[in-house]
């Protein structure tokens, strides 16, 4: 059988992007028909293009889907995630579903999808998936796939499952698994088994076989180990101990064998400190002593014992001793050297250790590339303080089962699925009709009731609740406050439900003449934890709206809400406090209508040909292939060593921003030593895939992000360094980045302004514009959109932009980072409405949402993406990563570490699919076809009795109907 050259396989990225140098951690709905043509239908992903074929139950298909088997090692086995983790082998591939239409003669359940492999020039061409990290030698695996064929053929064709085995000496062999005969218009089951006698460097599973020109169809693939005990007990190829621990001599039972000091001395002890420090387990522990630098510690070389693209978990028992230090951070770090001698430091875990007790440190890591050397070590405490290690365990991370959608549960454990009571205020006596009953003073302050407060709901609550009974006009007056935390409080424990998102709204005020602006905070005491319900900075000039949100995901014994914040001695007034669960679905219905207005356009296709009258009644199918709205993500240099990451990124995003590689502390960590290699390689990858890029960031105003050598410069030298940074960066990349964040987080830091004067910020914009006039220059900051940070309110952000513009700064865009918790649509929309007064494009530049439950995370993500896509001032959104272990926040990923799409990732792809337009109908008497669709790229197929004609066109932004002439 003929085989393709190695460059044709998706291992191309594996070879081309093997280098790495980054740190691991950095920070259903239907579209309504809208057409004047009778019989024309515009619909969303839930409709078929062509209704000529009815779905038919295929028993073999159902059997494959419903058979209960041990864990399937195939990622995205049913193509519910598109082609995620699958790669076409020198051919083309796509995923068909009910919304896009199945190949002629093929039927599936309305909820199913299938992969279609087309443009096959050789019989061995098909789709493949790398399963190297999922298999072990000596284990028998069963294969079951549901396959079909389509195209110009008669009779039967063979479909075959094969393994490609690549060895360390670059030799390649192929292992036949199974073959089945398939006829057109019928699904068949392909079944077989395989076992590996030894472990190759790379194992690739693929399906092949039909004759050239015949399309291969795949509905599902299952590869698993039939013996659950054998599979569950199977260690990874790199595990060296019976318990799976990769660390040798983990408890120091063999002294210090396999361990060494990293810049210091290591010893073992059975006790220290006059017997006060003894092992947590075992007979001895190790100490890293005589440490002169914070990075000194104890280490072990684990080269060859860990594999790329596998997630590992680390657990260690640690404490500190000596030098009069009672608490200090202890960090577990991975030092990695690549074949081209690049170095990478991967942060695994960080724990506050003490000199009193042993603490358990836990963390995870994953290697994207193939390193030449890997060392794990402990570091962190100040010089002179010993690091004590009792044991260290490093194992292949256990697979965490997908989380289930949460029940709506009261904190006392009572479940209520049917009545979340959306919009119902849980605050007792909110209108104060019964005096202060239900309220109590927190601290030795005094509560009284007065009149004169607003009678209307604050705007953000009004947007959520709609028409509402007027407020009473009464307010609580808080006097005799001797601490800033003193204020009115209320217990709400029994009224809260787990996993519901609550909106907070109130009117607040301080007396006229109060000294300076004051912060006011609606806070929650959840057992011993403080939860922010919203903050605002106010003056004594009238009533101010305070808004925020929160969610509780763990049961609590006691929850108290209280209002705090102004300085001691400043009276506080509170009116109309509302805390209510948010009906997100109701908001979504509104947003879908708004999205249809601003993101779609009426389109008229005018067909012409040799005999236009003959076109009347001709079938027309319209399919949108790409929405042109920018959906981007943060990426890092080490990510592109992982071909699965690159595949997902390039399929599902059209913009990129680099996590660290363009920041000054990365490109010039030491004065005069410039490093643009990482940024260059990321930019090259993006250019290869036609992905636009944002430049983040030229400067960062927050002091703790500034290199020590810059902090040491005097004013003159610092100004010179700033000018050199601008010239070096923007000259090198002129025309290559569409945007730049010029000086990051100016609402939260002032390093350069404090040292170089107020004009430096505007001058940075001016110089950047001079060096790269085509780049849009952005301000960029966080907590603009969520109401939880008085330093970065929309009003303060607007004033900052106006001040810069007054100084001549060419501000071209407004960046909202979007690191948000428990988002509420009207709060986000309120901020966007305010910022839109600037008339500048708004981008969400670093969006992430976080929840342990992936379904809640998916809901949060949907809230923000729908608000973004429905707002006319927003022109793009960037996620701050999507792959586990490469996110700035835990529990914010869309794809699990080893490449499995989770609930949040599926929701993202579902939204992307919803925002594509599909339409079908017939050419009218005037030779036209009308539909309303999202902006972007389209394919149209015209089906006559004699032929099919396909054309492409683009729908761009505009108010007037777009008329497109198509010559047939």
N, C-alpha and C positions, 0 to 999 in steps of 0.2 A: 504494500500500500504506500502510495506516495506521501511524503511528509513535508510540511512547510519548514522553511528555514527559521531559525530561532527568533529572528527579528519580527516575525509575523505574530508571535505570541505576545500576550499582554505582559510578559516579563520584560518588555522594553523599558517600562518605568522602573522595574526592579533593578535593571542594570544602569539606567541613565541617572537615577537620582538616589544613589546609595549613600552619599555623603551626608553627614549631619553635624550640627553644632549648636542647636538651640537648647534652652532649658525646657523641661517638660511642662512645668506649670508657669503661666504668666498671670496676669490677673483673671348636611347633604341637601345640598340644596339644589332645587331646579331653577333654571333661569326661565323667566316668564317669556312666552312667545311674544315677539315684537316685530311684526312685519305686515306690510300691506298686501302681500301676495297670498291669495287663498291657497291653502295646502302647504305653504312653506312653514317649516318649524325651526325655531332656534331653541337650543336646549343645552343643558350642561352635561357633565360627565356621566350622569345617570341614564342618558338616552342613547340608543343605538343610532348610528348614521342611517342605516337602512333597515326597515322593519320587514323586509321581504322574507326573512328567515326567522323561524320560531325556534326558541330554545328547546332542546331535547335532553332528557336525562340520560347520561351515559353511565351505566352501572360500574364499569371499570374505573371511570374517573372518580366516582363517589367512593369506591373502595379504597383507592389510593389516598384520598383526602381524609377518610374517616377511620382508617385502620389505626388502632392504638399500638404504638411502637415505642421503644426506648428513644432517647434523645436523638433527634435528627441532626447530623453534623453539617448538613447543607444550610447555609445562610440564605434567607429569602427564598425558601424552597418552592413557594407558590407564586412568586413574582408579584406579590402584593406590594412590595417596595420597588416596583419597576425592575430595572436591570441591576439594582444594587448588588454588588459582589459577583455578578456574572460578567463575563467578557466575551465578545464575539471573536472567533478565531479566523481572521482574515476574510470576514464577510460582514454583513450588516445584521443588526438585531433590534427589535422593538417589542413592546408589550401591548397586546390588544386586550380590550375589555368591552363591557357592554356599551360604554360611552363612545368608544372609538370604532367599534364594529369589528366582528370577527371575520376571518377569511371565509370566502364563499364555501358553503357546505359544512362548515364547522359550527357546532353549537356547544354552549356551556351554560352553567347556571348563571343567572344574572349577576351574581356576586363574584364570579370567577374571572381570572385573567390567564392569559397564556403568552409565552414568548414565541415570537415569529422570527426565524432566522432566514434571511433572504440574501440575494446576490451571491449565491454559492457557486463558485467556479470549479470546486473540487469536492469529491465525496467526503473527504475528511473534515471539511469545514463545518463548524457548529458553534456551540457556546461552551465555555469552560469556567471552572471555579477552583481556586487554590484551596486544598484541604490539608496542607502540610501539617499545620498545628493541631489538626483534629484526629489524626490517625497514628497508630503505633504498630510496629512489626509484631507478627505472631497472633494478631487478633483478626477474627473473621467478621467481615462487614457484609450486610445485605443491601442490595440496591433495588429500588422499585421506582419506576418513573412512568408517567402517563404521557404518551407521545402521539403525534399525528403528523400528517403531511398535507401539503397543498400545492397547487400549481398545475402546469400542463403535463399530465401524466395519465397512463392507463395501467391498470393492474396494481401490483404490489411493489413496495420499496422497503429496503432494510434500514432500520435505525439501530445504532450500536452505542453501547456505553464503553468507554475506554479510560484507562489511567495513563497519563504521561509521567514518567519517572525520570527526574534529573538528578545526577550524582555529582559529587564534589569534583571529579575530574572532568566535568562538563559533558560526560557521555549521557546519552538519552536512550531510554527504552520505553516500549509501550506494552501495557498489560490489558488484554481483552477481558471484559467483564461479562457482557451479555449482548444478545442481538434478538430482534423481533421483526416480523414482517408487518407492514402497515399499508392499508389502502386509503384512498382519498375518502373524505367525509366520515371517518371513523377513528375514534381514539383506541389505542391499544396499550396494554401493560408491558413494560420492559422490566424483566426481573433477573437477578443474578447475584453472585457473591464474589468477594475477592479477599485476599490476605497477602500482606507484604512479608517476604522472608527477611528483609532487612530494611533499614530506614534510609531512603534517599534524602538528598538535600531539599528536594522539592517534589510534591505530589499534586498533580492537577487532574481533576475529574472533568471529563467532557463527553458530550453526545455528538455523534456524527452519523454518516452513512448514506442518506439518500443520494440519488444521482445528481450531478450538477444541474442547476436550474430549478430543482424541486425545493420548495420551502419546507423547512423542518419546524414543527410545532411542538411545544412542551408546555404541559399544564402544571406539572409538579414533579419534584424529585425528592426521594427520601433515601438517605444513606445512613445506616445505623448499625450498632452492634446488638445482635439479637439477645445475647446473654447480658442482662442488666448488671449482674454482679461483676462480670468480667469488665464491662465498660466503666462502671463506677469505681472499681478498684484500680483501673489502669492509670499508671503514672505517665507523666509527660516524658519524652525522650531524654530530657535533660535531668530528670530527677535521679539523685544518686542514693538516697536513703530509702529504707523500707517504708517510712512514713511520708515519703514525698518531699522531705526537707532538702533543699539544694545546698544549704550551708553544711560544711564539713565541721565536725567537732563542735556542734552548736552550744553545748553545755559545758565546754572546757573540761570534760572528763579525761581528755588526753592532753592536758596541759594547754599550751599555747600553739600546738601544732595546727597548721593551716591559717593562723592568724598572724598579723604583724602590726606594728605601730605606724601611723601615718604622721611622720614628723615628730614623734614622741616615743616614749618608752611604754611597754605594756607588761603587766605582771598579773598573777592570779593571787587571790586571797580566800581564806575560809572565813575571815572576819576582819573588820576594821573599826577604828574608833572605840577602842576598849570594849569590843564585843557588841557594840550597838548596831553595827552594820553586819548582817549575816545574809547568806544566800536566800533568795526567795524560793528557790528549788535547787536540788542537787547539793553538792558538797562545796563547790567553789564558785567564784565569779571573777571576771577580769576587770582590770582597771587600766585606763589610759592615763598615764601620769607624766609629770614633767612637761606639761603642755605649755608652749610659749606663744601659740597662735590659736585663734578660735577654730581654725579648720583642722587642727591636730586631733587625732582620735585613733580608734581601733578599726582595722579593716580586714577584708578577705577578698582575694581574687576569685571571681566566679566565672571567668572566661570559659566558654564552651559548655557551661551548665545552664544557660538561659537562651531561649530562642526568640527570634524576632516575631512580632505580631501576636505574642501571647501576653496576657496580663498576669502579673505576679503580685502576691500580697506578702507583706513583711510584718512580722510581729516581733517585738523585742521588749524585754524587761530592763529598764534603765533607772539610774538615779545619779546624783552628783555627790561630791565629797571634797571638802577642803576650801581654803582661801577665804573663809568667812562668807561664802556665797550660799544662800539658803534656797534660792530658786533660779533656774536658768533654762533657756531653750536648749533641748537636745534634738538634733536633726539626723535623720537617716538619709544619706545621699548616695547616688550612683555616679561613679566616674566612668565615662565611656570614651574609648579612643577608636576612631574609625580607621579603615585601611589607608586613608590618605593623611593620617596623623592629626586629624582634627580632634579637639577635645570637647566633650559635652558633660555638663553636670546636671543630673536629674534629681530634683527634690522628691523624696518618697514620703517622708513623714516628718512632723514637727510636734514636739510635746514639751510642755512646761514640766520639767523634772525638779525634784526637791532633794534636800539632804536628809529628809525624815523617813521617806518610804520609797519602795519600788513603784514605778508607774509603768503601765503597758502602752507602748507606742505602736501604732498600726498605720499602714499606708499601702499604696499600690503603685506599680509602674508598668510600662510597656516600652519595648524597644521597637522603633520603626524600621531601622536599618540593620545591617549585618556588621556588628562591631568586631574589631580585632582584639580588643581587651575590655573587660568589664570588672570594676572593683566596687564593692559596697562598703561604706564606712559610716561611722558616727562622728559628729562634730557639733560645734555650737557654743558651749559654755565659754566664759572668758578665760584667758590664759591663767594658769595656776590652779584651775579647778579640775579635779579628776572626773572622768566619765566612767561610770561603773556599768558593766553589762553582765547580766545573769545568764541570758540565753537569747538566741536570735533564730527565728524561723523564716525561711523564704520558700514559698510554694507557689505552684500554678494556682491562680485565684479561682476559687469555686464559682461556678456560674450561678448568678442570682436569678431566681425565677421572676418572670414578669409580674409586676404589681397588678392587683385587681382594681377596678374602679372602686373608689371609696363609697361606703355607705354614709348617708347623712345621719350622724350619730350625735346625741347629746353627750356632754362631758361626763354625765353620770352613767353612761353606757346604754341608755335607752335609744333604740334605733327608730327613726322616723323617715321612711323613704318617700312617703306620699305628700308630705306637707312641709316643705322647707320654709314656708312663710316669707317668701320674697317680699321685700319692701316694708315689712312690719318692724317698727321700732322696738327694740328690746329694752330701752331705757324707761324705767318706771317714772311716772310723774314728770315727764320731760317738759310739759307746759306749765308746771308749777301751780296747777289749779288747787293742789292740796298742800300748799306751803312748801316746806322742804322735806315732806314725808318721802321716804325712800332714799334720801340723800344723807350723807354724814360728812363732817369736816375731817379731812386727812391732816392730822397735826392740830396744834392749838390755834386754829384760826376760827373765824366766825362766819356763819352763813345766814344771810337774810334774803328776803324776796322783795324786789322792787319792780317798777314798771317803766316802760320807755324803750323796750327792745324792738327790733323789726318784727313785722307780722308776716313776712314772706319767708319761704325757705331759702337758704343760700343757693346760688345758681347750680352748683355741682349736684346737690341733692335733688333739686328741681328737675334736672336733666334725667336723673335716674328714676324718680318717683312719678313724674308727670303732675297732673292736677292734684292739689293737696289742700286739706283743710288749713286755713291760715293759722299761724302761730299766735299764741296768747298775748305777746308783747311783754310778758314777765321775764325777769332774769334773776339769776343768783348773784348776789353781791358778796364777794369774799373779802373780808377785812382782817386786820391784826395778823397778817402773814409774817412770820419771822424767819421762814426758810423758803427757798424757791420752789420746793416740792409740795408746799401746802396748797390745798384747794378743795373743791367739792369732789366727793367720791361716791361710788355706788357699786354694790356687789352684783355681778351678772353671771355667776358660775353656771346656774341651772338653765340659763336662757341661751347659751351658746351651743352651737353644733360643730362637731369636728368637720374639717375639710370644706366648710362653706366660707366664701369670701364675703367679708363685711365691709360696708362703706361707712365712714365716719363723717359727720357734718355738724357744724355748730356756728353760731355767731359768738365772737369774743371781743372784749374791749378792755382797755385800761383807762384810768382817769385822764382828763385833759391836764397837760402840764407835767406829766410824768417824765422823769429824767431819762431821755434817750429812748431808742427803740427797745422793745422787750420781746423775748421769745415766749410763745405760748404753745404748750404741747398737750394733746390728748394722749394719755399713756394708759397702758394696761399692765397690771401686775399679775403675771401668770405664774402662780406659785412664787418662786424666787426670781423669775425672769422678767425683765422689762421689755415690753413690746411697744413699738412706736405706732400710734394711730393717726398721726398727722401733726405737723408743726407749722407755725406761721410767725413771722416777725411783724409786730404792729407798733404804731405810735398812738398817742392819746388823741386821735383826730376822728374818732367815730368807730362804728362797728365794722369788724373784719370777718370774712369767711375763713374758717379753718376746715380743711378736708383731708382725708387720708383713707387708709384701708388696712386690713389685717386679716389673717387666717390662723387658726390654731389646728395643728395636725397631730398633737399628742394630748391624751387625756390629762386634765389638770384638776387638782383638788380644790383650788380657789382661784377665781379670776375677779379682779377689781379694776374698774375704770376710774381714772382720776384726771383732773385737769391741773396742770402745774406750769411753771416756767418763769413768770416775771420775778424780778429780784425781790428779796425780802423787803417788806414795807410798802410794796406797790399793790394796790387793790386790784382785784380781778373780777370781771363780769362775764357771765356765761348765760347764753340763751339758746333754747331750742335744740339741745343736743340730740342728734339722731344717730343710732347705730343699727343698721339693718342689713340682712343678707341680700346680695345682688342677684337679680335675674339676668344672667348673661345671655340666655337664648333670646329673650325679648330684645336686648340691645343688638344682638346679631341680626335680627330681622330688619331693624332700622338700618344697620350698616350695609346690609346687602342692597337695599334700595339706594342708598347713597353711593355705593360703589358702582352700581349700574349707571348712575348719572355721570360720574366723573371719570371713570376708567374705560367706558365703552364709547363707541361711535357708530352711527348709522352708516351702513356701507351698501352701495349699489354696484353690482357687477353687471357691466354692459357687454354682451357677447356679440361678436361680429364674425362673418365668414362669407364664403362664396354664395350661400343661400340662407340668409338670416331667418326667413320665415319657417324654414325646416327645423329650426331649433326649438320652436314652441313646444312645451311639455317635456323637453329633455331633462333628465335627472341631473341634479347638481348636488354635490357633496362638498361641504366646506369644513376644513379641519385646521385649527390653530396649532402650529408647531412650537411657538415660543411667545411668551408674554414679554414685552420689552421693558417692563418695570424692573428696576434694579433690585435683585435679591442677592446679597453677597454674604461673605463670611470671613472671619479672621482665620489666617493660616500661619503656620510657622515653618521654618526651614526643615526641621526634622520630619514634619508631616509628609513631605513629598518623597521620602524614602519608602513610604508605605503605599504600594500601588492601589490598595483598596480605598484608602483615604482619597487619593487623587481621583480615582474613578467616581466616587460619590460626589466629591466637590465639583468636578468639571461637568457632571450631568445635571446638578441641581442648583448651581449658583452661577451668576454671570458677572459678579464683581468680587474683588478680594481686597483685604487690608492685612498688612503684616503685623503680627502680634508684638514683636520686639525689634525686628531686624532693621528698621529704619530709624529707631530712636537713637538719640545722641549717645546714650550710655552704652549702646551696642556697637555703633559704628566707630566710636572713639572712646573706648573705655580708659585708655591711657593716652595722654596728650601726644598728638602727632602720629599716633599709630592707628591709621584708618582701616576699617574693615567693611567693605561693601560687598564682599563675596556672597554672603548669605542673601542679602537683598537682591543682588543680581540674579542668583539662581531662582529665587521665587518669582521675580519679574519675568524671567525667561519662560518659566513654566506657564505663567498666566498668558503671556503673549502667544505661546504655542496653541493655547486653547481659546484664544480670542476673549479673554476675560479682562475687563477693565479693572483698574486699581486706584485705591486711595492712598495717599501718603500720610502715614501716622507715625510719629508726629515730628515736626521740626524741633520744637522746644517743649519742655514740660515744666510748668511754673511751680509745681509742688517740690519743696526743698528736699524731701527724703528720696526723690528720684534723680537727684543731680549728682554727678560724679564728684568724688572727693577732690580731684585735681581742679575742677572748676570752682568748687567752694573756696579753694585756697588762693584764687587769683585776686589781685587788687582790681579796682574799678576799671582802670585803663586796659589792663590785660584781659579782663572779662569781656569788655566791649569788643576788643579785637577778636577774641575767641568766638563770640556770637556772630560777628561779621564773617569770619572764616567758615563757620558752620553753615551759614546760609549760602555762601558762594560755592563751597565744596559740594553740598547736597544738591542744590537746585541747578547748578551747572551740569553736573554729572547726569541728572535724570530729567533734564529739560524736555517737556512734551510727553513724558512717559507716565506721569501720574495725573489723573484728571482732577483730583482734589488734594489739598494739604490741610491738615490740622496744624495751624501755625504755632500756637502756644497753648498747650493742653491745660485745661482745668484752671483757668484764670479766676474763677469764682472761689476756688478752694486753695489757691496758693499765690505767692507774690515774690518768689525768689529773685527773679530778674528785675522786676519793678522796684523792689526794695533797694537793690544795689546799683541799678543804672538809671533810675528815675521813671516817672510815669510815661514819658514819651517812648520808652523802649518797645512797648507792646505795639503801638501804631507803626513804629519804624520797622519792626519785624515784618509786618504785613506789607509795608511799602517796598522793602528790599526784596521780599519774596516775589512780589508782583513784577518788579523790575527784571528779576532773573528768569522768571517763567510766567509771562503774561497770560498764557492760555489756561493756566490752572486756576480753579476756583479755590479761594482761601477761606477756610472755615474757622469759627470758634467751636469749641467742643467741651462739654461739661456734663456732669451727672446729677441725678435727682431733680432735674428740671420738671419732669412730667408726673411726679408721684405725690407731691405735697408733703414730703417727709423731711425736708431739709430747708430751713429758713435762709441759709446762705445762698441757695441756688433756686430761688423762686423765678417763675417766668418774668415777673416785673424786673427783678435785678438783672436777669440775662438780657432783656430788652435794653435796659439802661446801659449795660456794658457795651453792647453793639453800637448804640447811638453815640456813646462817648468816643469809641474808636473811629467811627465814621466822621465825627466832628473834627478829629485830629488828622483826617485824610486817609485813614486806613481803608483799603479796598476790600472790605469784608464781603465775601461772595456767597456764604452759606452758613446755616445754623446747625450745628451738630448736637443732637441729644444722645447721650451714650445709651441709656435704656437698661441699666442694671437694676431691674425692678422686681419687687415682690408683691404678690397678691394684687395684680393690676385691676383697676376699675375703669371701664371705658370712659364715662363722663369726666372723670378727673384728668385722664390723659388728654381727652379731646379739648377740655378747657384750656390746658396749657398750650396745645397746638393752636387753638383759636387766638390766644393772646399773642403768641410769637408770630403768627402770620401777618400781623400789622406791619412787620418789618419789610414785607414784600420780598423776602429772600427764600431760596429753596431750603426746606428743612429735611434733614436726613437723620434717621436713627443709626448711629454709627457703631454701637457696641452692644447690641441687644442680647440679653440672656434673662431667663427666668429660672427659678429653682424650686423644686419640690422633690421629696423622697419618692412620692407616688408619681409615676410617669404619666398617668392620666390627668392628674391635677396640673402637672407641668404642661401637658398638652393643652389643657384649657387655658392656662395663663398665656401660653404662646399664641393661641388663637385670638385671645382678647387683643393683644398688642398688634398682631399682624392685621387683623380686621380694622382696627382703628387707623393704623398707618395707611392701609390701602384705600380706605374710604375718605381720607382727608385730602383736600385739593392742594394744600401747601406742602405735603410730604412727597418728595421725589425719589426716595430710595431708602432701603433698610439693610443694614449689615448685622449679621449675627456675630457675636463674639465667640465663634467656634461652634462646633457641633459634635466633636468626637470625644468620648470619655477619656479622662486623664490629660486632656489637652484643652481644658477650660479653666477660666479664672475662678469659677465658682463650682463647688461640688453639686451634684444632682441637677445639672443644667444641660446635660448632653442629649442629643437626638439619636446618636449611634453609640452602642456600647463598645467597650474597649476592643473587643475582638471582632467587631464589624457587624453586629446584629442591630437592626433598626428597632428602636423602642417605640412606645406609644406616642411620645412627643414627635419623634421623627416621622412616624406615619401621618400624624396630624399635619405636619408641615407639608408633606408631599400631597396630601389630600387637598389642602388649600391651594397649592400650586396648580393642581389638576382642576379644581373648581374655577380657577381664574383663567381657564382656556375655553374658547368658544368652539362649539360644534354645531353645524346647521346642515339641513338638507331640504330639498324641495324641487321645484321644477321651473324652468325658464318661462317667463310670462310672455304675453303677446307682443310686447315691445322689445323682446330679446334681453330681458334683464332678470336679475335675482337680487332680492334685498334681504339683509339681515342686520342685526346689531351685535357688535362683538368687541371684545377687549383689544386694546392696542397691541400690535406685535406682528409676527410673521405667520403667514397662512399658506395652505395648499388648497386648491380647488380642483375637483375632479368632475368632468362633464362626461356623462355616459350616454352615448347614442346607440342606435341599433348596430352600427358598423364598427364603432371604436370607442376607446376611452382616451380622453385628453386631460393631462394634468398641467397645471400652471401654479406659479407661486406669486404672492403679492404681499405688501406690507400695509397695515393699518396704523397710521400715525395719529398723534394727538390733534384734535380739532373739534370745533363746535358744529360746523356744517357737515351734512352728509358727504361722505367720500365716494366719488364716482370713479370706478376703475374699469378701463376698457380692456377686454381680453379678446385677442384675435385668435380664432380657432382655425 
